[in-house]
Amino acid sequence: MKANVTYWLDETAKRFPDKTAYADEKKEITFGELRFQARMIACELTARGLFKKPVAVFLEKGVDVLVSFMGAAYSCNFYSPIDVDMPGSRVNKILEVLAPCVVITTAALREVFSAYDYRGDFLLLEEVLAPDGRQETEEPEREAALEAARRRGVDTDLLYVLFTSGSTGVPKGVTINHRSVIDYIDWVTETFGITEKDSFGNQAPFYFDNSILDIYSTLKTGATTYIIPKTLFAQPVLLLEYLKEKRINTIFWVPSALIVVAKLKAFRNVDLSDTLKRVLFCGEVMPNKQLNVWRKFLPAVQYANLYGPTEITDACTYYIVDREFSDEEPLPIGFPMPNTDILVLNDKDEPVTGEESGELCVRGTSLSMGYYKNPEKTREAFVQNPLNQAVPELIYRTGDIVKYNERGEIIYLSRKDFQIKHMGHRIELGEIETAVSSLEEISLCCCLYDEKRQKIVLFIEEELEKAYINEKISRLVPEYMLPNKLIRVEKMPINANGKIDRVKLKEYIK
């Protein structure tokens, strides 16, 4: 039984001390070096008397961030990444909520951080780590104090806090403990057969929960994670060449990244048939039209659709693609992961029947501990299970509307926020998006509702007429679901997590 994710690193560093764990554009680190450097940081945190305290990490995305994460975990503190490119107002809001006891950064970035509302302590990497990441002698007393701290920890202690805006734009700190990550990564590595022979191509920012799969699958199994340069995701051919060069066989990306590759048909320039083994995706709807392009060029690859909000430790349902789908069909989000229960409840908090839709709710060890220092929002989202009146049992209300198909698979329909009442009908905007996405000419699309004018607004990048689109999708959706207004954008706005930025699109509605 493990109470802390760093026990994985202990074991893996013993098995593969000289094997590369993580690599970025500028440096790479072996498991032995990772363990040593992380424990150096942890010893410093423990020496400062920190235990179960928030540690902010303010660094450029790269190997040093992961070393810092592990340092916080070894010392039984919890980390929260702050991206160097975040707007200052958002950083200050996060700092106000988190109130970190220390910020791990560099001397150069400390100067940048001085512009924010923080007057606390810093831990500078270049002062804690020797130039080559090692020191001549160990310090037994500091090591003993570190191990004593780790023995005091339990698996429900926090591992990290990730801040998510949700629909309000106000950052909420999602708290996740060690046990949740251990359960999730045990499932990932067993289900997909991840071993030390595998290599991940990381796309997700480290402040986005999709990165958890890459980071901790590597830590547990001895695989290698390559941190892909962000610029490559705008250059699909170079991106695929990077995968081929690094022999990356497993990717877990947001659908938007996969869609760009499919749209520009980069596979015609780069053959990955002897490289790529697994393509996993999560974070938003993956249109079958683009997935079918991937499947056409790489038919032997294993494809899997994972679903879950940040509050559920990255994912709670999955579907391993096992059959053909037409372009206009929705891809299932599948079935609950082991040790996770999915409740689909109607407006009366009763389980849905037949093809009735309802809100997807989750129970199990994957649940977040709640929102950091935000009991009001926590009580709204994490509620007593209405199907269990015998003992206290929390479920998380995702706000996502789903239904079961005839195979018993869960089908995602839309956000509860995107469920509208239009012309007397209850409509899921996601169903319209699925229909439009199936059109050959469409790469990305998004539907919003103009409450003031009571119009369904469709956003696309292509030069197409509304009449043409409505004629094409009229066989897929009823007349009352056809878009009333079409807005063309030169480029669909994408937020920092790689998803379509709906808040930005709302500014186009006048």
Steps between C-alpha positions, in 0.01 A plus 500: 500500500636839400405820677714729285571502125873546564532136606457429128803717429702319766427166334546619143827681575631177653399300190604754235736754659660606170190494278354832381184588692407839353647709219430849369663710227797594717565213738408153609514327834543136602291335770802493729564871451130578535480324834817665629404852396140465621621386840740793519204733455293295745773514764505878471121523533506270804786700655280808473236321707252459216260205515167471316543859379439657156809535280469706181722412203580789266722375220510465123338174393774238509689243703560734796125531558470124545801488732327768710171309503678193633686709757170625638358146502803347677468752782125433535411848384281562195584687184311745282648604164480863392575547132749771409269618219188537717346849512606686811143544621445124496830433680400744773160333541669161532748636754216651700328162529805275529716719727807283432758458772777500243545552126745274317661693216834633369681824580406645161132409530490626858537848356198438279302369796571816697232671290232283662330535838735266685737584781581149622802272481671362191697185430746563217598188311855610427561550873359165607645282224870465425593594140495137386201409713711311757701571812816336627347382825157410628358669807369219723314729739307673222428166333371356828274800553366459148419132548335576834277754327408257223409229755261746664311546174187309405355435156221755544752782540496742208740445211407805292259788449415593141313820436216487250278789394188303421223704344540803728858599421583506873778251585397206718769282655421135439665288770617146420661256744759227456249215514299639208808525278627156605164339413482682168855417389462136610201483264674680213815289507310171535233577238742620234791276595747782563857383575854636508515441124242771431545871437248781535474820299368758745268770362303614805625793708599394851221714647249290298399163646559308174871521582451272802484191278837573335679605818399220731480212253866578431579514871339163571617293203834644395371624167633827355307824445609750236365849559405605148585863410176698491582655162483161327125474555457774238723306256347153458765357268784603732294371793470154348867504404579572866294197608686285250844630596444445874328164444197620695240223500233641734325836491223640719387826343194724494291439186581847363863393454395180321254691281770735368711201391201336330388824335836560332548129421856501629504118487566522127840649579598292804442127546446413867378145442815355656508754785164587651327237711238684706298817440303607806297819523296691756382851582231563239296322234701314236310513167495166322573673171852593608548180698417305184789677324739379771353150481534493122871583502584315823256206522716289734512766775291458816262797541327586825264778603539596866252726676508687827527848652796617710294423813514128413881461480506541123256228390224274626367329185670360192424348164756300306392544139401153382276555196445722201311831531355722233612863498174625646478255789601605851790311656402337833676597819442139586498338840604581857859431596548231769437619854291783356122514488304715256150618587292658224224691680196678364349824633345304788834349601385161379701265274404553136324226308513406133645779286408772749781749552628619836792650688809286535602469866798311640587322822822326602859567601561708188304792646677821588512600866314816395596854402786648699374747761163518324243312710203664326596379149602165647156448653334584168695245297576224753170386647349212691415207276118521468486122447667430836315617810679265739847654534683814389623452142600779268449508125626760258251665266689555175243725332528280189189358334529143372289200406546128445487353151364158408838342579502639854776748411486853636452767234600859581240751383593842636582710801205577721599862440459436125156347533256759372126550461432614144165519320345293778759222465779398734814486286857379563734730307750215489270302271505784247879518522526126435283533189693799363837337577406208276499723189802447279582871478493568876809474720392665826161636602322625808139582588386763747157635585414868475254529790408859418391425142422134561721382215727198460836638385745280312871589476719354225830583328399412144339717230162326491143628489253433779246365250750244373588382852137478609408305189780249564424445869120498462516121463680475834311743725140627504414838350473677835870416567632662183727802569330838467819695453842420357818681604825428322823546696838504331636264765306331777625638833665234714556541873814406691380141547457449126120518504275734301474828693124549531539809717693670219240397243222662703662836424407451132129488582365852470 
